[in-house]
């Protein structure tokens, strides 16, 4: 995470504040449809359960009408309890609940499995993106996009299957019953009120979107700010800036609070308008029914039935307004999550790429030019060879391009011109997976998983036996450190390895590479955080490990690479000297000056 003092600004990588239009909504539906179609049989069964539940719900007022008419003395002088209709009414109520629960049980597997596969696809894609994306990303914003997207998909499926589609089916059935059993005006009132309601909801929700967008944007900014501050906990403590961080976070929260208040006020207008439309529909329906009862055109049971339909119909319709707003938001969140999939990786395997056939691990840089930005050249025509099984060291001042060589070898970036080969095979013509399997890296800044020491070491080669993991721990000179811990190798290292020292983190990282046992070893300041005793012990272990392995060592301490078969001295992106330690000292050049300075 880059930090720029008081001028630190945040801009989410996502477009979580935007709301999708109808075209984008259909695009989102097309993207999620393949995940659902896999379970089309379950979806068909769930739909049958849905229809059955709604038929039972719509039939209940009809049964209630028969019960009331059976008890109406004006229609039946000899009143008897309509037992059959009472039982039918009870069974219909049970059926509406049973079929709804069955629908939920059948469809839940579809939603959960589809959500799992979508989130996994996004997760895999994020790992396929190049290093440059991850160096400039904002973790808080991306994690929030994934969370919102998965939750949005779950909500969308729940609302579509459990609310929207059932409500539309129910509206259609009720309108048909009213049309065929009573005056056309009843059906007309239902259709017109529903139409006005939907139009008002869409129009008002689109107006509210500007405030919802602002709220989401400020929410993402506040969340990103908080995560950035917590990830840099140590830096905050070093400078005693707890209150500064809290005040900056509070400023973001204050802006979010103001925007949130606007969304609440506009929500009040939306809900009040919806309630007025529904109330108007209820008044018209009851007025028509009351007039028909008074004129004798309708029985009392019919009035009860219409009243039941009104309650049945408009209650979910009122809920439908909230559902529309949330469905639009869910579609937006899903679009943002899938938007991550639209970020194409810059480093990709060629269609004809084959696996790297690493034999000895010989490395060749041939006239390599590279720049992170066009206006700042990092490497300028760098050429050198590392013979199989040899140890080559790279030294030079900061900014000379040493670590860039390592990143290019690992193919985190592609060169602008020139070529890098391993055992005569250009690395841009082999698969990235096979290339990286052939290289073991111990970076300068080691970050561990929030797991045990054992599992962090075993990560070097998943599936390794316990004996192999413990042997790697021994070779990395970790035994004494682990023996002093109450929980031994099962000790948790904390988030990013904060519970262990810098030297211990690097030894764990070294143990991981020992376990991986690749033909090429790459050390980027691998012993910089170790004391002399531990450094010497690890160097001795690596001397044994590096036999018949190619080693590329980026070093700051020149004393650690005096045994290298060749030493490259870099300055301003160029190799200015190379040779053995003795040869370079004899040249009395850049390397000799660096050696003299460190000896002093």
Secondary structure, 3 states (H helix, E strand, C coil): CCCCHHHCCCCCCCCCCCCCCHHHHHHHHHHHHHHHHCCHHHHHHHHHHHHHHHHHHHHHHHHHHHHHHHCCCCCCCCCCCCHHHHHHHHHHHHHHHHHHHHHHHHHHHHHHHHHHHHHHHHHHHHHHCCHHHHHHCCHHHHHHHHHHHHHHHHHHHHHHHHHHHHHHHHHHHHHHHHHHHCCHHHHHHHHHHHHHHHHHHHHHHHHHHHHHHHHHHHHHHHHHHHHHHHHCHHHHHHCCCHHHHHHHHHHHHHHHHHHHHHHHHHHHHHHHHHHHHHHHHHHHHHHHHHHHHHHCCCCHHHHHHHHHHHHHHHHHHHHHHHHHHHHHHHHHHHHHHHHHHCCCCCCCCCCCCECCCCCCCCEEEEEEEECCECCECCEEEEEEEECCCCEEEEEECCCCCHHHHHHHHCCCCCCCEEEEEECCEEHHHECHHHHHHCEEEECCCCCCCCCEHHHHHHHHHCCCCHHHHHHHHHHCCCHHHHHCCCCHHHCECCHHHCCCCHHHHHHHHHHHHHHHCCCEEEEECCCCCCCHHHHHHHHHHHHHHCCCCEEEEECCCHHHCCCCCEEEEEECCEEEEEECHHHHHHHCCHHHHHHHHHHC
